[in-house]
Amino acid sequence: MKLSDREKLSAYMGKSKETKAFTFTAEILEEEEKIALYKERAEYSRKEGY
């Protein structure tokens, strides 16, 4: 089940400040991991000549 942005926002607004900060931090770390993974793949592709 996919939550709409509005549903996510209302669920987020109901949380404590600590939980919000943790959620926000976790999302940022997740994005950074994705970016690192894409960079790694791009680097590998360049080396392999794809």
PDBQT receptor file of N, H, CA, C and O in Angstrom, charges set to zero:
ATOM      1  N   MET A   1       0.846  -1.195   0.000  1.00  0.00    +0.000 N 
ATOM      2  CA  MET A   1       0.000   0.000   0.000  1.00  0.00    +0.000 C 
ATOM      3  C   MET A   1       0.883   1.247   0.000  1.00  0.00    +0.000 C 
ATOM      4  O   MET A   1       1.725   1.421   0.881  1.00  0.00    +0.000 OA
ATOM      5  N   LYS A   2       0.689   2.094  -0.974  1.00  0.00    +0.000 N 
ATOM      6  H   LYS A   2       0.005   1.953  -1.690  1.00  0.00    +0.000 HD
ATOM      7  CA  LYS A   2       1.444   3.343  -1.059  1.00  0.00    +0.000 C 
ATOM      8  C   LYS A   2       0.681   4.444  -0.338  1.00  0.00    +0.000 C 
ATOM      9  O   LYS A   2      -0.524   4.603  -0.530  1.00  0.00    +0.000 OA
ATOM     10  N   LEU A   3       1.387   5.203   0.491  1.00  0.00    +0.000 N 
ATOM     11  H   LEU A   3       2.367   5.075   0.647  1.00  0.00    +0.000 HD
ATOM     12  CA  LEU A   3       0.760   6.339   1.166  1.00  0.00    +0.000 C 
ATOM     13  C   LEU A   3       0.934   7.582   0.304  1.00  0.00    +0.000 C 
ATOM     14  O   LEU A   3       1.983   7.788  -0.306  1.00  0.00    +0.000 OA
ATOM     15  N   SER A   4      -0.090   8.392   0.263  1.00  0.00    +0.000 N 
ATOM     16  H   SER A   4      -0.942   8.225   0.759  1.00  0.00    +0.000 HD
ATOM     17  CA  SER A   4       0.023   9.651  -0.466  1.00  0.00    +0.000 C 
ATOM     18  C   SER A   4       0.887  10.599   0.365  1.00  0.00    +0.000 C 
ATOM     19  O   SER A   4       1.092  10.371   1.557  1.00  0.00    +0.000 OA
ATOM     20  N   ASP A   5       1.386  11.648  -0.257  1.00  0.00    +0.000 N 
ATOM     21  H   ASP A   5       1.219  11.833  -1.225  1.00  0.00    +0.000 HD
ATOM     22  CA  ASP A   5       2.198  12.631   0.463  1.00  0.00    +0.000 C 
ATOM     23  C   ASP A   5       1.416  13.247   1.608  1.00  0.00    +0.000 C 
ATOM     24  O   ASP A   5       1.972  13.500   2.677  1.00  0.00    +0.000 OA
ATOM     25  N   ARG A   6       0.140  13.489   1.394  1.00  0.00    +0.000 N 
ATOM     26  H   ARG A   6      -0.311  13.284   0.525  1.00  0.00    +0.000 HD
ATOM     27  CA  ARG A   6      -0.691  14.095   2.424  1.00  0.00    +0.000 C 
ATOM     28  C   ARG A   6      -0.808  13.163   3.638  1.00  0.00    +0.000 C 
ATOM     29  O   ARG A   6      -0.755  13.613   4.782  1.00  0.00    +0.000 OA
ATOM     30  N   GLU A   7      -0.968  11.872   3.376  1.00  0.00    +0.000 N 
ATOM     31  H   GLU A   7      -1.011  11.506   2.446  1.00  0.00    +0.000 HD
ATOM     32  CA  GLU A   7      -1.059  10.888   4.463  1.00  0.00    +0.000 C 
ATOM     33  C   GLU A   7       0.261  10.806   5.229  1.00  0.00    +0.000 C 
ATOM     34  O   GLU A   7       0.274  10.733   6.457  1.00  0.00    +0.000 OA
ATOM     35  N   LYS A   8       1.359  10.819   4.493  1.00  0.00    +0.000 N 
ATOM     36  H   LYS A   8       1.348  10.879   3.495  1.00  0.00    +0.000 HD
ATOM     37  CA  LYS A   8       2.677  10.781   5.132  1.00  0.00    +0.000 C 
ATOM     38  C   LYS A   8       2.862  12.007   6.012  1.00  0.00    +0.000 C 
ATOM     39  O   LYS A   8       3.339  11.908   7.143  1.00  0.00    +0.000 OA
ATOM     40  N   LEU A   9       2.480  13.163   5.482  1.00  0.00    +0.000 N 
ATOM     41  H   LEU A   9       2.093  13.244   4.563  1.00  0.00    +0.000 HD
ATOM     42  CA  LEU A   9       2.644  14.408   6.213  1.00  0.00    +0.000 C 
ATOM     43  C   LEU A   9       1.809  14.415   7.485  1.00  0.00    +0.000 C 
ATOM     44  O   LEU A   9       2.296  14.823   8.539  1.00  0.00    +0.000 OA
ATOM     45  N   SER A  10       0.560  13.971   7.403  1.00  0.00    +0.000 N 
ATOM     46  H   SER A  10       0.164  13.639   6.547  1.00  0.00    +0.000 HD
ATOM     47  CA  SER A  10      -0.285  13.983   8.596  1.00  0.00    +0.000 C 
ATOM     48  C   SER A  10       0.235  12.986   9.631  1.00  0.00    +0.000 C 
ATOM     49  O   SER A  10       0.163  13.252  10.831  1.00  0.00    +0.000 OA
ATOM     50  N   ALA A  11       0.754  11.847   9.186  1.00  0.00    +0.000 N 
ATOM     51  H   ALA A  11       0.813  11.631   8.211  1.00  0.00    +0.000 HD
ATOM     52  CA  ALA A  11       1.324  10.869  10.117  1.00  0.00    +0.000 C 
ATOM     53  C   ALA A  11       2.583  11.452  10.752  1.00  0.00    +0.000 C 
ATOM     54  O   ALA A  11       2.831  11.270  11.944  1.00  0.00    +0.000 OA
ATOM     55  N   TYR A  12       3.368  12.151   9.949  1.00  0.00    +0.000 N 
ATOM     56  H   TYR A  12       3.166  12.299   8.981  1.00  0.00    +0.000 HD
ATOM     57  CA  TYR A  12       4.610  12.773  10.406  1.00  0.00    +0.000 C 
ATOM     58  C   TYR A  12       4.321  13.873  11.426  1.00  0.00    +0.000 C 
ATOM     59  O   TYR A  12       5.012  13.973  12.440  1.00  0.00    +0.000 OA
ATOM     60  N   MET A  13       3.314  14.692  11.168  1.00  0.00    +0.000 N 
ATOM     61  H   MET A  13       2.753  14.611  10.345  1.00  0.00    +0.000 HD
ATOM     62  CA  MET A  13       2.986  15.807  12.053  1.00  0.00    +0.000 C 
ATOM     63  C   MET A  13       2.505  15.331  13.421  1.00  0.00    +0.000 C 
ATOM     64  O   MET A  13       2.620  16.060  14.406  1.00  0.00    +0.000 OA
ATOM     65  N   GLY A  14       1.972  14.121  13.486  1.00  0.00    +0.000 N 
ATOM     66  H   GLY A  14       1.879  13.529  12.686  1.00  0.00    +0.000 HD
ATOM     67  CA  GLY A  14       1.478  13.599  14.752  1.00  0.00    +0.000 C 
ATOM     68  C   GLY A  14       2.567  13.044  15.653  1.00  0.00    +0.000 C 
ATOM     69  O   GLY A  14       2.293  12.659  16.790  1.00  0.00    +0.000 OA
ATOM     70  N   LYS A  15       3.797  12.998  15.162  1.00  0.00    +0.000 N 
ATOM     71  H   LYS A  15       4.020  13.311  14.239  1.00  0.00    +0.000 HD
ATOM     72  CA  LYS A  15       4.896  12.407  15.930  1.00  0.00    +0.000 C 
ATOM     73  C   LYS A  15       5.603  13.436  16.805  1.00  0.00    +0.000 C 
ATOM     74  O   LYS A  15       5.493  14.643  16.593  1.00  0.00    +0.000 OA
ATOM     75  N   SER A  16       6.332  12.923  17.794  1.00  0.00    +0.000 N 
ATOM     76  H   SER A  16       6.421  11.942  17.966  1.00  0.00    +0.000 HD
ATOM     77  CA  SER A  16       7.094  13.799  18.686  1.00  0.00    +0.000 C 
ATOM     78  C   SER A  16       8.272  14.409  17.931  1.00  0.00    +0.000 C 
ATOM     79  O   SER A  16       8.634  13.942  16.851  1.00  0.00    +0.000 OA
ATOM     80  N   LYS A  17       8.864  15.449  18.500  1.00  0.00    +0.000 N 
ATOM     81  H   LYS A  17       8.569  15.829  19.377  1.00  0.00    +0.000 HD
ATOM     82  CA  LYS A  17      10.002  16.110  17.850  1.00  0.00    +0.000 C 
ATOM     83  C   LYS A  17      11.167  15.146  17.649  1.00  0.00    +0.000 C 
ATOM     84  O   LYS A  17      11.814  15.158  16.602  1.00  0.00    +0.000 OA
ATOM     85  N   GLU A  18      11.434  14.310  18.656  1.00  0.00    +0.000 N 
ATOM     86  H   GLU A  18      10.909  14.300  19.506  1.00  0.00    +0.000 HD
ATOM     87  CA  GLU A  18      12.555  13.369  18.554  1.00  0.00    +0.000 C 
ATOM     88  C   GLU A  18      12.340  12.407  17.391  1.00  0.00    +0.000 C 
ATOM     89  O   GLU A  18      13.259  12.125  16.622  1.00  0.00    +0.000 OA
ATOM     90  N   THR A  19      11.121  11.912  17.278  1.00  0.00    +0.000 N 
ATOM     91  H   THR A  19      10.375  12.141  17.903  1.00  0.00    +0.000 HD
ATOM     92  CA  THR A  19      10.812  10.971  16.200  1.00  0.00    +0.000 C 
ATOM     93  C   THR A  19      10.932  11.656  14.850  1.00  0.00    +0.000 C 
ATOM     94  O   THR A  19      11.449  11.075  13.895  1.00  0.00    +0.000 OA
ATOM     95  N   LYS A  20      10.452  12.895  14.771  1.00  0.00    +0.000 N 
ATOM     96  H   LYS A  20      10.032  13.366  15.547  1.00  0.00    +0.000 HD
ATOM     97  CA  LYS A  20      10.546  13.641  13.509  1.00  0.00    +0.000 C 
ATOM     98  C   LYS A  20      12.001  13.805  13.105  1.00  0.00    +0.000 C 
ATOM     99  O   LYS A  20      12.362  13.574  11.950  1.00  0.00    +0.000 OA
ATOM    100  N   ALA A  21      12.836  14.203  14.058  1.00  0.00    +0.000 N 
ATOM    101  H   ALA A  21      12.543  14.391  14.996  1.00  0.00    +0.000 HD
ATOM    102  CA  ALA A  21      14.253  14.421  13.767  1.00  0.00    +0.000 C 
ATOM    103  C   ALA A  21      14.906  13.123  13.316  1.00  0.00    +0.000 C 
ATOM    104  O   ALA A  21      15.693  13.110  12.369  1.00  0.00    +0.000 OA
ATOM    105  N   PHE A  22      14.576  12.034  13.997  1.00  0.00    +0.000 N 
ATOM    106  H   PHE A  22      13.937  12.044  14.766  1.00  0.00    +0.000 HD
ATOM    107  CA  PHE A  22      15.139  10.731  13.644  1.00  0.00    +0.000 C 
ATOM    108  C   PHE A  22      14.703  10.313  12.247  1.00  0.00    +0.000 C 
ATOM    109  O   PHE A  22      15.516   9.846  11.449  1.00  0.00    +0.000 OA
ATOM    110  N   THR A  23      13.417  10.481  11.955  1.00  0.00    +0.000 N 
ATOM    111  H   THR A  23      12.757  10.860  12.603  1.00  0.00    +0.000 HD
ATOM    112  CA  THR A  23      12.869  10.115  10.646  1.00  0.00    +0.000 C 
ATOM    113  C   THR A  23      13.559  10.919   9.552  1.00  0.00    +0.000 C 
ATOM    114  O   THR A  23      13.963  10.378   8.523  1.00  0.00    +0.000 OA
ATOM    115  N   PHE A  24      13.685  12.220   9.791  1.00  0.00    +0.000 N 
ATOM    116  H   PHE A  24      13.356  12.660  10.627  1.00  0.00    +0.000 HD
ATOM    117  CA  PHE A  24      14.305  13.117   8.823  1.00  0.00    +0.000 C 
ATOM    118  C   PHE A  24      15.756  12.705   8.573  1.00  0.00    +0.000 C 
ATOM    119  O   PHE A  24      16.201  12.638   7.427  1.00  0.00    +0.000 OA
ATOM    120  N   THR A  25      16.490  12.428   9.658  1.00  0.00    +0.000 N 
ATOM    121  H   THR A  25      16.128  12.482  10.589  1.00  0.00    +0.000 HD
ATOM    122  CA  THR A  25      17.888  12.017   9.551  1.00  0.00    +0.000 C 
ATOM    123  C   THR A  25      18.006  10.705   8.791  1.00  0.00    +0.000 C 
ATOM    124  O   THR A  25      18.881  10.547   7.940  1.00  0.00    +0.000 OA
ATOM    125  N   ALA A  26      17.121   9.765   9.102  1.00  0.00    +0.000 N 
ATOM    126  H   ALA A  26      16.410   9.892   9.794  1.00  0.00    +0.000 HD
ATOM    127  CA  ALA A  26      17.142   8.462   8.430  1.00  0.00    +0.000 C 
ATOM    128  C   ALA A  26      16.904   8.630   6.933  1.00  0.00    +0.000 C 
ATOM    129  O   ALA A  26      17.544   7.961   6.121  1.00  0.00    +0.000 OA
ATOM    130  N   GLU A  27      15.986   9.522   6.566  1.00  0.00    +0.000 N 
ATOM    131  H   GLU A  27      15.466  10.066   7.225  1.00  0.00    +0.000 HD
ATOM    132  CA  GLU A  27      15.702   9.761   5.151  1.00  0.00    +0.000 C 
ATOM    133  C   GLU A  27      16.912  10.357   4.445  1.00  0.00    +0.000 C 
ATOM    134  O   GLU A  27      17.225   9.976   3.317  1.00  0.00    +0.000 OA
ATOM    135  N   ILE A  28      17.590  11.289   5.103  1.00  0.00    +0.000 N 
ATOM    136  H   ILE A  28      17.335  11.598   6.020  1.00  0.00    +0.000 HD
ATOM    137  CA  ILE A  28      18.781  11.904   4.514  1.00  0.00    +0.000 C 
ATOM    138  C   ILE A  28      19.868  10.847   4.310  1.00  0.00    +0.000 C 
ATOM    139  O   ILE A  28      20.489  10.790   3.249  1.00  0.00    +0.000 OA
ATOM    140  N   LEU A  29      20.096  10.013   5.325  1.00  0.00    +0.000 N 
ATOM    141  H   LEU A  29      19.591  10.059   6.187  1.00  0.00    +0.000 HD
ATOM    142  CA  LEU A  29      21.114   8.968   5.214  1.00  0.00    +0.000 C 
ATOM    143  C   LEU A  29      20.781   7.999   4.093  1.00  0.00    +0.000 C 
ATOM    144  O   LEU A  29      21.667   7.550   3.366  1.00  0.00    +0.000 OA
ATOM    145  N   GLU A  30      19.503   7.680   3.957  1.00  0.00    +0.000 N 
ATOM    146  H   GLU A  30      18.784   8.045   4.548  1.00  0.00    +0.000 HD
ATOM    147  CA  GLU A  30      19.058   6.774   2.897  1.00  0.00    +0.000 C 
ATOM    148  C   GLU A  30      19.375   7.375   1.526  1.00  0.00    +0.000 C 
ATOM    149  O   GLU A  30      19.862   6.681   0.633  1.00  0.00    +0.000 OA
ATOM    150  N   GLU A  31      19.096   8.672   1.368  1.00  0.00    +0.000 N 
ATOM    151  H   GLU A  31      18.700   9.236   2.093  1.00  0.00    +0.000 HD
ATOM    152  CA  GLU A  31      19.390   9.355   0.102  1.00  0.00    +0.000 C 
ATOM    153  C   GLU A  31      20.891   9.342  -0.173  1.00  0.00    +0.000 C 
ATOM    154  O   GLU A  31      21.316   9.095  -1.302  1.00  0.00    +0.000 OA
ATOM    155  N   GLU A  32      21.700   9.612   0.867  1.00  0.00    +0.000 N 
ATOM    156  H   GLU A  32      21.355   9.812   1.784  1.00  0.00    +0.000 HD
ATOM    157  CA  GLU A  32      23.152   9.631   0.686  1.00  0.00    +0.000 C 
ATOM    158  C   GLU A  32      23.663   8.253   0.276  1.00  0.00    +0.000 C 
ATOM    159  O   GLU A  32      24.579   8.143  -0.538  1.00  0.00    +0.000 OA
ATOM    160  N   GLU A  33      23.068   7.203   0.842  1.00  0.00    +0.000 N 
ATOM    161  H   GLU A  33      22.324   7.292   1.504  1.00  0.00    +0.000 HD
ATOM    162  CA  GLU A  33      23.458   5.843   0.468  1.00  0.00    +0.000 C 
ATOM    163  C   GLU A  33      23.147   5.580  -0.997  1.00  0.00    +0.000 C 
ATOM    164  O   GLU A  33      23.954   4.983  -1.710  1.00  0.00    +0.000 OA
ATOM    165  N   LYS A  34      21.976   6.025  -1.447  1.00  0.00    +0.000 N 
ATOM    166  H   LYS A  34      21.321   6.510  -0.868  1.00  0.00    +0.000 HD
ATOM    167  CA  LYS A  34      21.580   5.836  -2.847  1.00  0.00    +0.000 C 
ATOM    168  C   LYS A  34      22.558   6.551  -3.766  1.00  0.00    +0.000 C 
ATOM    169  O   LYS A  34      22.993   6.002  -4.778  1.00  0.00    +0.000 OA
ATOM    170  N   ILE A  35      22.899   7.791  -3.401  1.00  0.00    +0.000 N 
ATOM    171  H   ILE A  35      22.546   8.238  -2.579  1.00  0.00    +0.000 HD
ATOM    172  CA  ILE A  35      23.822   8.582  -4.216  1.00  0.00    +0.000 C 
ATOM    173  C   ILE A  35      25.179   7.883  -4.293  1.00  0.00    +0.000 C 
ATOM    174  O   ILE A  35      25.779   7.797  -5.364  1.00  0.00    +0.000 OA
ATOM    175  N   ALA A  36      25.658   7.384  -3.150  1.00  0.00    +0.000 N 
ATOM    176  H   ALA A  36      25.170   7.454  -2.280  1.00  0.00    +0.000 HD
ATOM    177  CA  ALA A  36      26.944   6.682  -3.118  1.00  0.00    +0.000 C 
ATOM    178  C   ALA A  36      26.896   5.445  -4.011  1.00  0.00    +0.000 C 
ATOM    179  O   ALA A  36      27.856   5.141  -4.719  1.00  0.00    +0.000 OA
ATOM    180  N   LEU A  37      25.780   4.741  -3.970  1.00  0.00    +0.000 N 
ATOM    181  H   LEU A  37      25.000   4.988  -3.395  1.00  0.00    +0.000 HD
ATOM    182  CA  LEU A  37      25.613   3.536  -4.783  1.00  0.00    +0.000 C 
ATOM    183  C   LEU A  37      25.628   3.885  -6.274  1.00  0.00    +0.000 C 
ATOM    184  O   LEU A  37      26.266   3.193  -7.068  1.00  0.00    +0.000 OA
ATOM    185  N   TYR A  38      24.928   4.953  -6.653  1.00  0.00    +0.000 N 
ATOM    186  H   TYR A  38      24.410   5.515  -6.009  1.00  0.00    +0.000 HD
ATOM    187  CA  TYR A  38      24.909   5.375  -8.059  1.00  0.00    +0.000 C 
ATOM    188  C   TYR A  38      26.304   5.769  -8.521  1.00  0.00    +0.000 C 
ATOM    189  O   TYR A  38      26.709   5.440  -9.636  1.00  0.00    +0.000 OA
ATOM    190  N   LYS A  39      27.044   6.479  -7.660  1.00  0.00    +0.000 N 
ATOM    191  H   LYS A  39      26.715   6.746  -6.754  1.00  0.00    +0.000 HD
ATOM    192  CA  LYS A  39      28.403   6.892  -8.013  1.00  0.00    +0.000 C 
ATOM    193  C   LYS A  39      29.289   5.670  -8.211  1.00  0.00    +0.000 C 
ATOM    194  O   LYS A  39      30.096   5.606  -9.138  1.00  0.00    +0.000 OA
ATOM    195  N   GLU A  40      29.116   4.694  -7.310  1.00  0.00    +0.000 N 
ATOM    196  H   GLU A  40      28.460   4.745  -6.557  1.00  0.00    +0.000 HD
ATOM    197  CA  GLU A  40      29.897   3.461  -7.387  1.00  0.00    +0.000 C 
ATOM    198  C   GLU A  40      29.616   2.733  -8.702  1.00  0.00    +0.000 C 
ATOM    199  O   GLU A  40      30.537   2.267  -9.373  1.00  0.00    +0.000 OA
ATOM    200  N   ARG A  41      28.344   2.642  -9.059  1.00  0.00    +0.000 N 
ATOM    201  H   ARG A  41      27.596   3.021  -8.514  1.00  0.00    +0.000 HD
ATOM    202  CA  ARG A  41      27.946   1.978 -10.306  1.00  0.00    +0.000 C 
ATOM    203  C   ARG A  41      28.518   2.706 -11.513  1.00  0.00    +0.000 C 
ATOM    204  O   ARG A  41      29.013   2.081 -12.451  1.00  0.00    +0.000 OA
ATOM    205  N   ALA A  42      28.447   4.033 -11.481  1.00  0.00    +0.000 N 
ATOM    206  H   ALA A  42      28.045   4.541 -10.719  1.00  0.00    +0.000 HD
ATOM    207  CA  ALA A  42      28.950   4.833 -12.599  1.00  0.00    +0.000 C 
ATOM    208  C   ALA A  42      30.455   4.621 -12.757  1.00  0.00    +0.000 C 
ATOM    209  O   ALA A  42      30.961   4.473 -13.870  1.00  0.00    +0.000 OA
ATOM    210  N   GLU A  43      31.155   4.610 -11.633  1.00  0.00    +0.000 N 
ATOM    211  H   GLU A  43      30.744   4.731 -10.729  1.00  0.00    +0.000 HD
ATOM    212  CA  GLU A  43      32.603   4.399 -11.636  1.00  0.00    +0.000 C 
ATOM    213  C   GLU A  43      32.934   3.020 -12.221  1.00  0.00    +0.000 C 
ATOM    214  O   GLU A  43      33.840   2.892 -13.044  1.00  0.00    +0.000 OA
ATOM    215  N   TYR A  44      32.203   2.007 -11.796  1.00  0.00    +0.000 N 
ATOM    216  H   TYR A  44      31.467   2.112 -11.127  1.00  0.00    +0.000 HD
ATOM    217  CA  TYR A  44      32.403   0.635 -12.285  1.00  0.00    +0.000 C 
ATOM    218  C   TYR A  44      32.144   0.575 -13.787  1.00  0.00    +0.000 C 
ATOM    219  O   TYR A  44      32.905  -0.034 -14.539  1.00  0.00    +0.000 OA
ATOM    220  N   SER A  45      31.051   1.220 -14.212  1.00  0.00    +0.000 N 
ATOM    221  H   SER A  45      30.432   1.714 -13.601  1.00  0.00    +0.000 HD
ATOM    222  CA  SER A  45      30.697   1.226 -15.635  1.00  0.00    +0.000 C 
ATOM    223  C   SER A  45      31.803   1.862 -16.464  1.00  0.00    +0.000 C 
ATOM    224  O   SER A  45      32.138   1.370 -17.541  1.00  0.00    +0.000 OA
ATOM    225  N   ARG A  46      32.369   2.957 -15.964  1.00  0.00    +0.000 N 
ATOM    226  H   ARG A  46      32.096   3.358 -15.090  1.00  0.00    +0.000 HD
ATOM    227  CA  ARG A  46      33.456   3.633 -16.681  1.00  0.00    +0.000 C 
ATOM    228  C   ARG A  46      34.667   2.710 -16.797  1.00  0.00    +0.000 C 
ATOM    229  O   ARG A  46      35.273   2.594 -17.862  1.00  0.00    +0.000 OA
ATOM    230  N   LYS A  47      35.010   2.055 -15.686  1.00  0.00    +0.000 N 
ATOM    231  H   LYS A  47      34.518   2.150 -14.820  1.00  0.00    +0.000 HD
ATOM    232  CA  LYS A  47      36.177   1.169 -15.686  1.00  0.00    +0.000 C 
ATOM    233  C   LYS A  47      35.982  -0.007 -16.632  1.00  0.00    +0.000 C 
ATOM    234  O   LYS A  47      36.911  -0.416 -17.328  1.00  0.00    +0.000 OA
ATOM    235  N   GLU A  48      34.773  -0.544 -16.652  1.00  0.00    +0.000 N 
ATOM    236  H   GLU A  48      34.018  -0.211 -16.086  1.00  0.00    +0.000 HD
ATOM    237  CA  GLU A  48      34.482  -1.710 -17.483  1.00  0.00    +0.000 C 
ATOM    238  C   GLU A  48      34.217  -1.334 -18.942  1.00  0.00    +0.000 C 
ATOM    239  O   GLU A  48      34.173  -2.197 -19.818  1.00  0.00    +0.000 OA
ATOM    240  N   GLY A  49      34.041  -0.044 -19.188  1.00  0.00    +0.000 N 
ATOM    241  H   GLY A  49      34.076   0.658 -18.476  1.00  0.00    +0.000 HD
ATOM    242  CA  GLY A  49      33.828   0.431 -20.546  1.00  0.00    +0.000 C 
ATOM    243  C   GLY A  49      32.423   0.239 -21.080  1.00  0.00    +0.000 C 
ATOM    244  O   GLY A  49      32.230   0.049 -22.281  1.00  0.00    +0.000 OA
ATOM    245  N   TYR A  50      31.448   0.287 -20.200  1.00  0.00    +0.000 N 
ATOM    246  H   TYR A  50      31.604   0.442 -19.224  1.00  0.00    +0.000 HD
ATOM    247  CA  TYR A  50      30.047   0.148 -20.639  1.00  0.00    +0.000 C 
ATOM    248  C   TYR A  50      29.543   1.431 -21.248  1.00  0.00    +0.000 C 
ATOM    249  O   TYR A  50      28.390   1.501 -21.672  1.00  0.00    +0.000 OA
TER     250      TYR A  50
